Amino acid sequence: MIMRIFTALFLVSWVSVSSAFGQPDSEGADGISIDNQTVIEACGICHITDEPGILSRISYRRTTPEGWQRTIKRMVSLNDMILDPDEAREIVGYLSNNLGLAPEEARGGAFEVERRLIEYEYEADRDTEATCSACHSMGRILNQRRTKEEWALVVAMHRGYYPIVDRQSFREGGMTRRDPPAPDETPERRHPMNRAIDHLAEVFPLHSSAWAAWSANLRAPQLEGSWMVSGNHPGSGPVFGRMTISAGPSGSAEFTTDTTLVYARDGRSVTHTGQSIVYTGYQWRGSSEADAATWRQVMFVERDWTSMSGRWFRGAWDEIGLDVTLTRVDEGPSVSGVYPRAVRTSTSGQEVSIYGANLPEELAPEDVNLGAGVRLLEVVNVTPTVASVRISVEDGASVGDRDVFVGRGMLERGIAVYDQMDR
């Protein structure tokens, strides 16, 4: 009798777990092989399998450096994993480079790693968004790729660590509002968590053509040199400057940086000194010190290695930050911005500053072209990084953006002409 009860309970438990976890993908479920000895020794204690080079859970997931770092922190805090800092850095680096995201895959969730405070709506499947974002940002989901079985295991992990999620959003009848299931839904499909697993496995699979192409082409970027910086600091206005990137001491993907930024609104100058690592060939992760504060740098390096963009934010207060774009400086003049950017029609003698790099020492009025209806009256002062000029804007000049030329340097839509303020 006892044996029959135990057998029945086992079968019920197995059916429940099987339906919750889903079945392995029929296609593309092969795990990604791992050949780093530090990863194998540190993680293989618990994540061992019978297949050489394959670690359970780990080989069936791809994510950002932040995602792998979060996983390691959880292993240390909850599972007594012991790592020294050098081992942890090596593991994050290896997994980010070999089980990471292609640029096309990472852009959708960039707001998460850039710590942007935005109202994001995941329009591909609103039920999945409601299920996942009841507890955390949808950006965490956008930055992961898994097999169907692995997505199901993530759901199971949440239910184990945080049982309240069943009532919040995972099971039918939870607190999160959503459209009712279709009348013909099976009992398992009536639960939002199972519908989310199906959607995530289809849209964010482990294997993709984007990752196959990028991983085959992966290499350490060559970023040493001088870079022009332009950006905006909410509350403080436009920022312009220059960053010098030098090779770091520990590897081809590590760099040291020296940056000088000028706030155009008040002329204030700030110097950043820092270091960075580029993961997966394009994911810039840096830190710098400026005015006794620590800043984090998260940027995308474009595949031609001539520009990168992203956000710098305070380490302790990530709502404080800069939106930045960096452009590699060559031998010729370059233009990064104009302040003030907007000039009004029927004005004369207004002084504007043109920021850039390698601006000509002998800058003549004919070297500067601000477009139809905007005439340069006088060059007030010139340095290699900023030129102050006086301009006039004709009465009746066409309203709109103008490209800015300084010698052979050009900034698209660098200055705007307006005739009145909208109220």
Phi, psi and omega in degrees: 000311180299319180296320180295320178296316180298317180297318180296316179297320180297316181294318178298316180298317182296317180297318181297313180294319181298317181290328180285320183282335186077175180259155176303148179302139177287333178231142173073020182269359180297133179287164179270126184290143181241128182236013178273122187294325179296318178296315182297316182289321183283321186261334185290348177301319180256329188259036182284148173224175178276352183261123182302135177081354181253126176250131180302148183066306188293316183289353184246026183214144170230143180197185182279169173303321179295323179295316178292323178297319179297321179296316180297319178299321179292320178297321180291315186282327186255334186241014175059032175291136182247118179221144169269163186304321180295320178295317180298318179296320179295319181294314179299318180297314181295312183294323179294324181280327187252341175227054184251205180240147171286156180306319180296329181282329187275339185295324182299328180254019183299328181300333181290311182283337176275000178056047179272133178270091184231161172266102183257136176238124178271103189274348183293328179200102186291331177295318178297319178300315180297323181293316187274319186277005172297335182242328184212174182298143175294341178301328178298326180284317182300334184264024179227150174226131184213164168286167179298317179298322181290322175299320179294323178293326176297316177299316179297322178297317178299318181293329179285315181284324187230077185303337182293345182296332177302316181284328182289307189206348189280323186251158178303138181088010179288180186284337184282130180286140177198168178294143179294153179294157178295151182302331183267011179295139175289162180305319180292320183287345179289340179276128182305325182298324181285325175292324178295320179300315180299316182294313183295322179295328180281318187272327183236065183282164178297312184260135179213157178294326180296316180289323179300318180290317184290316182295329177290335184256005188294136176203162178286129182287148177261099189245001182299140178137197184255137183230138177273133183247133170223146182189188179219132177250104182308127182094339181240347174093194184296147180229136178226153180177200185215137177242133173254122181254128178237154179297138179279171185280345193249352182172170185288342180255012179246142186220158168247152186224144172229121187229136172240124180245142176240127176275114188296330186293319183235001178078005181295139180246136181229135180250129176249132173237126186203192179213160184208162172231139174252113179267150173056022176082352184209348186268096180284123175232112185228169173220149180212159177248132178209127179052046177063020178236149178263132179243144172257144180238122178234115183218157172261124173271123180291155190291344176270000177062024179251353178205157174207156183208158180166221185217138170252135182217157180293138183298321182268337184228083189286354174286344176267119183194173180241137166270124188230151170228131179246136179232132181295137181268128174255199186283335183274173178290146177226150180241128181253338180176168179230139176223130353290147184283331182256130179234146187263148177296158177062037175237152180217139177088007179289135179265130176233154179249130178253117183262148179178211180216145179056038177291142185297138178295318178261084184263114179265155179306325181288349178280347183248125180234114182254009175098173184299133176086355179241118185243136178275123181269320188201141170269113185279312184200148180222133166234172179299342185245348180206139176238126176261127183224157173252139185228165169231146179241123186295150171293128181086007176299143182299134179282137177144181182282152176231141169286146181247126177245132170231105188060234179268359178274141183221140173238118181291133180051049185279337181220149183235139177255133177226161180247337177200161178272130174287139181235000000 
